[in-house]
Amino acid sequence: MTVCGVGEQVLSKVRDDRMADHLSGRLALRQAYADLRADRSWTAKHAAIGHRADGRPYVRAEPDLHCSISHSHRLGVAAVSLAPVGIDIETIRPRDPALLAYVAEETEAAALRELVESPAELLTVIWTLKEAAAKASGRGLGLALRRLRLTPTGADTYDIDGWTAVSYRIRHFFVGLAFQQSAHGRPPIRWYQPGRLPAAAIAEDAVGLETIEAGPLQRRLSN
């Protein structure tokens, strides 16, 4: 599995926020695919997306490869895997307190409350973890997140109805990742920040990429 992200400065020349969001997710997917295919025997069109009957995306050039994309406020994240995977990114911001009861049972919230610093963080981390699991399972946006049961399984891992889930903090964002149990442990998020990306280069290979591994939620809170 490879998990990649693209930061907002990559798209600084793209003025439209919705376009920037879309491109950040697609560029993240392209980099995740590039990491998986390190021999570079591919072109940008190899990262084109298809959708299975249940709505889950896959890499069209290689139907056995599963993928997932998410974006928020000019940050994009994507994962490519040999098995079903789901990813979600959301900005941390105050929301209606009633929304927490909509996505989680009180016992679930209580188990995570000491791991975060505010109600906004609590809601966002639960939302992203469950949304990632919903995507991975193929049930997607049609599923009421409250129906998914989130249980901490270790210092930095969770179980959501049989899916392994992990959470990462990226500045004022949370990223949730859900996947099938893997012997490879926690996947790092590799953040790519090309030195330049003018509009004409969006469809070209990015070079000079700086890689930054994002720490998980538990690692951040233990510092």
C-alpha positions as CSV (number, residue, x, y, z in Angstrom):
1,M,0.0,0.0,0.0
2,T,1.1,3.5,-0.7
3,V,-0.4,6.7,0.8
4,C,0.4,10.1,-0.5
5,G,-0.6,13.7,0.0
6,V,-0.2,17.0,-2.0
7,G,-0.2,20.3,-0.1
8,E,-1.9,23.5,-1.0
9,Q,1.2,25.4,-2.1
10,V,1.5,22.9,-5.0
11,L,-1.6,24.5,-6.5
12,S,-0.9,28.1,-5.6
13,K,-1.4,29.1,-9.3
14,V,-4.8,27.6,-9.5
15,R,-7.2,30.3,-8.3
16,D,-10.5,28.3,-8.2
17,D,-10.7,26.5,-4.9
18,R,-12.9,23.7,-6.2
19,M,-10.6,23.0,-9.1
20,A,-7.6,23.1,-6.7
21,D,-9.3,20.6,-4.5
22,H,-10.0,18.2,-7.4
23,L,-6.5,18.5,-8.7
24,S,-4.9,18.0,-5.3
25,G,-6.7,14.6,-5.0
26,R,-5.7,13.5,-8.5
27,L,-2.1,14.5,-8.1
28,A,-2.0,12.7,-4.8
29,L,-3.3,9.6,-6.5
30,R,-0.8,9.9,-9.2
31,Q,2.0,10.1,-6.7
32,A,0.7,7.1,-4.8
33,Y,0.6,5.1,-8.0
34,A,4.2,6.3,-8.8
35,D,5.4,5.1,-5.4
36,L,3.8,1.7,-6.1
37,R,5.4,1.6,-9.5
38,A,8.8,2.8,-8.6
39,D,10.3,1.5,-11.9
40,R,8.6,4.4,-13.7
41,S,7.3,2.1,-16.4
42,W,4.0,4.0,-16.5
43,T,2.5,7.3,-17.8
44,A,0.1,9.7,-16.2
45,K,-2.9,8.1,-17.9
46,H,-2.1,4.8,-16.1
47,A,-3.5,6.4,-13.0
48,A,-7.0,6.9,-14.5
49,I,-9.8,5.8,-12.2
50,G,-12.6,3.4,-12.8
51,H,-15.4,2.4,-10.5
52,R,-16.6,-1.0,-9.4
53,A,-20.3,-1.9,-9.2
54,D,-20.5,-0.9,-5.6
55,G,-18.9,2.5,-6.3
56,R,-15.4,1.8,-5.0
57,P,-12.7,3.2,-7.3
58,Y,-9.8,1.3,-8.8
59,V,-6.9,2.0,-11.1
60,R,-8.2,1.4,-14.6
61,A,-4.9,0.3,-16.1
62,E,-4.6,-2.4,-13.4
63,P,-8.0,-3.5,-12.2
64,D,-6.6,-5.4,-9.3
65,L,-5.4,-2.2,-7.7
66,H,-7.8,-0.5,-5.3
67,C,-7.6,3.2,-4.6
68,S,-9.2,6.0,-2.6
69,I,-9.0,9.8,-2.9
70,S,-10.1,12.7,-0.6
71,H,-9.4,16.4,-0.5
72,S,-10.2,19.4,1.7
73,H,-9.2,23.1,1.4
74,R,-6.5,22.5,-1.2
75,L,-5.0,19.4,0.4
76,G,-5.4,16.1,-1.3
77,V,-4.6,12.6,-0.1
78,A,-4.8,9.2,-1.9
79,A,-4.1,5.6,-1.3
80,V,-3.4,2.7,-3.7
81,S,-3.5,-0.8,-2.5
82,L,-3.8,-4.5,-3.6
83,A,-6.8,-4.7,-1.2
84,P,-9.8,-2.4,-0.6
85,V,-8.8,0.8,1.1
86,G,-10.5,4.1,2.1
87,I,-9.1,7.5,3.0
88,D,-10.7,10.8,4.2
89,I,-9.3,14.2,5.0
90,E,-11.2,17.0,6.8
91,T,-10.2,20.3,8.3
92,I,-10.6,20.7,12.1
93,R,-13.2,23.4,12.8
94,P,-16.1,24.0,15.2
95,R,-19.3,22.3,14.1
96,D,-22.7,21.8,15.6
97,P,-22.2,19.7,18.8
98,A,-25.3,17.7,17.9
99,L,-23.3,16.3,14.9
100,L,-21.2,14.1,17.2
101,A,-24.3,12.2,18.3
102,Y,-25.2,11.7,14.6
103,V,-21.9,9.9,13.9
104,A,-21.0,8.1,17.1
105,E,-22.3,6.5,20.3
106,E,-21.4,8.2,23.5
107,T,-19.2,5.2,24.5
108,E,-17.2,5.6,21.3
109,A,-16.7,9.3,21.9
110,A,-15.7,8.7,25.5
111,A,-13.0,6.3,24.5
112,L,-11.3,9.0,22.3
113,R,-12.0,12.1,24.3
114,E,-8.8,12.0,26.3
115,L,-6.7,11.6,23.1
116,V,-7.8,14.9,21.6
117,E,-7.7,18.6,22.7
118,S,-11.1,19.9,21.8
119,P,-14.6,18.9,20.7
120,A,-13.8,19.9,17.2
121,E,-10.8,17.5,17.1
122,L,-13.0,14.7,18.6
123,L,-15.7,15.0,16.0
124,T,-13.2,15.4,13.1
125,V,-11.1,12.3,14.0
126,I,-14.2,10.1,14.5
127,W,-15.7,11.4,11.2
128,T,-12.6,10.8,9.1
129,L,-12.0,7.3,10.5
130,K,-15.6,6.2,9.9
131,E,-15.8,7.9,6.5
132,A,-12.6,6.1,5.5
133,A,-14.1,2.7,6.6
134,A,-17.3,3.5,4.8
135,K,-15.4,4.1,1.6
136,A,-13.2,1.0,2.0
137,S,-16.3,-1.2,2.5
138,G,-18.0,0.1,-0.5
139,R,-21.0,1.5,1.5
140,G,-19.8,5.1,1.0
141,L,-21.9,8.2,1.6
142,G,-25.1,6.2,1.7
143,L,-24.2,4.7,5.1
144,A,-25.1,6.4,8.4
145,L,-21.7,6.7,10.1
146,R,-23.3,6.0,13.5
147,R,-23.9,2.5,12.4
148,L,-20.2,1.8,12.2
149,R,-18.6,0.8,15.5
150,L,-15.2,2.3,16.3
151,T,-13.1,0.6,18.9
152,P,-9.5,1.5,19.9
153,T,-7.3,-1.5,19.5
154,G,-3.9,-0.1,20.6
155,A,-2.0,3.1,21.1
156,D,-2.6,4.3,17.6
157,T,-5.0,1.8,15.8
158,Y,-8.7,1.3,15.7
159,D,-11.1,-1.4,14.6
160,I,-14.2,-0.3,12.6
161,D,-16.5,-3.2,11.9
162,G,-13.5,-5.4,11.1
163,W,-11.5,-2.8,9.2
164,T,-8.1,-1.6,10.6
165,A,-8.1,2.2,10.8
166,V,-5.4,4.7,11.7
167,S,-5.5,8.5,12.1
168,Y,-3.0,11.2,11.2
169,R,-2.8,14.9,12.2
170,I,-1.6,17.2,9.4
171,R,-1.5,20.8,10.8
172,H,-5.2,21.7,11.1
173,F,-6.5,18.6,9.3
174,F,-7.1,15.0,10.3
175,V,-6.7,12.1,7.9
176,G,-8.4,8.8,8.4
177,L,-7.2,5.6,6.6
178,A,-9.0,2.2,6.7
179,F,-7.7,-1.0,5.2
180,Q,-7.5,-4.7,5.7
181,Q,-5.1,-6.0,8.3
182,S,-1.6,-5.9,7.0
183,A,1.7,-7.3,8.1
184,H,3.3,-4.1,7.0
185,G,2.0,-2.1,9.9
186,R,1.1,1.6,9.8
187,P,1.5,3.1,6.3
188,P,3.3,6.5,6.3
189,I,1.8,9.4,4.4
190,R,4.3,10.7,2.0
191,W,3.7,14.4,1.4
192,Y,4.9,15.8,-1.9
193,Q,5.8,19.5,-2.4
194,P,7.3,20.1,-5.8
195,G,9.3,23.4,-6.0
196,R,7.0,24.6,-8.8
197,L,3.9,23.5,-10.5
198,P,2.7,26.0,-13.1
199,A,-0.7,25.2,-14.7
200,A,1.0,23.7,-17.8
201,A,2.9,21.2,-15.6
202,I,-0.2,19.6,-14.0
203,A,-0.2,16.9,-16.6
204,E,3.6,16.5,-16.5
205,D,5.8,14.4,-14.2
206,A,6.6,16.4,-11.1
207,V,10.3,16.4,-10.2
208,G,12.4,17.4,-7.2
209,L,9.8,16.1,-4.7
210,E,10.3,16.5,-1.0
211,T,9.0,13.7,1.1
212,I,7.6,14.3,4.6
213,E,6.2,11.5,6.8
214,A,3.2,12.7,8.8
215,G,3.0,11.4,12.4
216,P,-0.2,9.6,13.5
217,L,-2.6,11.0,16.1
218,Q,-1.2,9.0,19.0
219,R,2.4,10.0,18.2
220,R,1.4,13.7,18.1
221,L,-0.5,13.5,21.4
222,S,2.4,11.8,23.2
223,N,4.8,14.6,22.3
